[in-house]
Amino acid sequence: MTRPITMPRLRPPTPVLHALRFLRDYVSPLGWTILAATVLCAAGYAVLGWDELLATATLWAILLIVAVVMSLGNTGFSATLDVPARRITVGDTVDVEVTVSNPGRAATAHAHGDITIGDDHEGFPIPALAPRQSKQTGVTFTAASRAVLSVGPLRVRKGDPFGLIRHEKTIAERISVYIHPRTARLHTLDAGIQRDLEGQPSGDIVDDDLDFYGLREYEPGDDMRNVHWLSTAKAGTLMIRQYEATRRTTTVLALGVNPRDYASREEFELAVSIHASIGVQCLLQHRPLRTMAGGQEDAPRTSMAFLDACSAIEPDAQEKTNLAAAALDHCPDASLYCFTVGSGKHDDVVKRMMLSMPQGSARLVLRAEPGAERSLRRFDGFSLATVGDLDDLPLIMEAMA
C-alpha cells in the first residue's frame, strides 16, 4: 500500500527574515561600507578611547539615520509606457509617453523615475500623488541609428542623495521600437523575371518539364517515357520531346555582414539600406523573396516584417566565407541572385565568389562604397555595380532591367 505524499509546510517569513531582506534589497554597498566603518570606529573608541573615533562614528551614524529617513515614503506607483510609432526610420523623432499613477488609498512620496532607452538612461522627477491621481510626462529622442531599440523598463527610485539607502522597483516593462534603415524607392524590378508557370519562359531547354519546346533524336540514356511515338513513326527513328524549363521568379537577397569587408560603419549601413530597398520592392511586386544576412535566413511575406528583420542586422565576423555558396544552399533555383557586399570585396574576390553560381539565373553584385562614382559593369555571368550613395540605386536597378 502506497503512502500519500505530504508536502512540507512552508513557514511564514519571520520578522528577522523581513529585516534581512530589507537590508539586502535597500542598503547599497556604500551603505554597508559606512555601516561597517561606524561599527569599527565605535569599537575602536571603546578600546582605545580616542575622541576622533567617536566623532567619526557619530558623524557616520547620523549620515545613516538621515539616509533612512529620506528613503521613507510610499512608492506604490503603477505606470504605463506608450510609443505611438513602434516602427520608424533612421532620423525620425520618437516620443515616449510615460503615465505614472497612484492606484492606492494613501498618498505617495516624491520619487525619481528612470527609463532605459537602449544603452542610455533618462531620468525625471515623480511628484507626490494623491490617491487615484496620475501624472503624465514625455521623453523625446531622435533615432540616430538603425536598431531594435528597447524602451524601458521604467523604474522608480526612492533614496537619499548620498546613495546609502536605495528603494527601487520596476513599474513598467520594456517595449521594442524598430528603427528601420533608410530605403530608396525603386522602379518596377524586372531583373530576373523569367517565364514561370504563369507563362514566362526561362530560355533553358530540358528533357522534362511542362512547357513543350520541340523534338530531337534519341540519345543513349534518354527516358523512354519522353518518346514522341507519332513523330517517331514518321521519321523512322526515335524522337524525344524537349521542354523549356519553367522557373519561379524567386529572388534571393544575400547581404555580407563580415566587418572586415567594410571600411566603416557608414559603409555597412549603406549596404543594409541597399539590401532593404531591393527587398521592399520585390515584396511590393509580390515576388517570392528569400533573404540572407549572416546567420539569419528568412522568407518574408510583408515589407514590414522584412524591415523589422533589417533593423536587427549586425556585423558578424563568423560569417560564411563564400556568400554565393551559402545563397545556393538557401535557395538553389532562384531566378535572381542579388548580393550586397562592402568595398573590401575587390573584383577578383567577387569573380571567385561567383564561379559557383549556376547558369540560367540573373546575378547582380552590389558593392557599397560611400563617395564612390556610380558604375555598372558586366562580367561573364554576372553584373557588378558600385553604389556610392543610396540615391544611385534606382538608376542602377533600372539599368539592370
Stockholm file with secondary structure:
# STOCKHOLM 1.0

chainA/1-401         MTRPITMPRLRPPTPVLHALRFLRDYVSPLGWTILAATVLCAAGYAVLGWDELLATATLWAILLIVAVVMSLGNTGFSATLDVPARRITVGDTVDVEVTVSNPGRAATAHAHGDITIGDDHEGFPIPALAPRQSKQTGVTFTAASRAVLSVGPLRVRKGDPFGLIRHEKTIAERISVYIHPRTARLHTLDAGIQRDLEGQPSGDIVDDDLDFYGLREYEPGDDMRNVHWLSTAKAGTLMIRQYEATRRTTTVLALGVNPRDYASREEFELAVSIHASIGVQCLLQHRPLRTMAGGQEDAPRTSMAFLDACSAIEPDAQEKTNLAAAALDHCPDASLYCFTVGSGKHDDVVKRMMLSMPQGSARLVLRAEPGAERSLRRFDGFSLATVGDLDDLPLIMEAMA
#=GR chainA/1-401 SS CCCCCCCCCCCCCCHHHHHHHHHHHHBCHHHHHHHHHHHHHHHHHHHHCCHHHHHHHHHHHHHHHHHHHHHCSCCCCEEEEECSCSEEETTCEEEEEEEEECCSSSCCCCEEEEEEETTEEEEEEECCCCTTCEEEEEEEEECCSCEEEEEEEEEEEEECTTSSBEEEEEEECCEEEEEECCCCCCCCCCTTCCCCTTTCCCSCEESSSSEEEEEEECCTTCCGGGBCHHHHHHHTSCEEEEEECCCCCCEEEEECCCGGGCSSHHHHHHHHHHHHHHHHHHHHTTCCEEEEETTEEECCSSHHHHHHHHHTCCCCTTCCSCHHHHHHHHCTTCSEEEEEECTTSCHHHHHHHHTTCCTTSEEEEEEECTTCCCEEEEETTEEEEEESSGGGHHHHHHHTC
#=GC SS_cons         CCCCCCCCCCCCCCHHHHHHHHHHHHBCHHHHHHHHHHHHHHHHHHHHCCHHHHHHHHHHHHHHHHHHHHHCSCCCCEEEEECSCSEEETTCEEEEEEEEECCSSSCCCCEEEEEEETTEEEEEEECCCCTTCEEEEEEEEECCSCEEEEEEEEEEEEECTTSSBEEEEEEECCEEEEEECCCCCCCCCCTTCCCCTTTCCCSCEESSSSEEEEEEECCTTCCGGGBCHHHHHHHTSCEEEEEECCCCCCEEEEECCCGGGCSSHHHHHHHHHHHHHHHHHHHHTTCCEEEEETTEEECCSSHHHHHHHHHTCCCCTTCCSCHHHHHHHHCTTCSEEEEEECTTSCHHHHHHHHTTCCTTSEEEEEEECTTCCCEEEEETTEEEEEESSGGGHHHHHHHTC
//
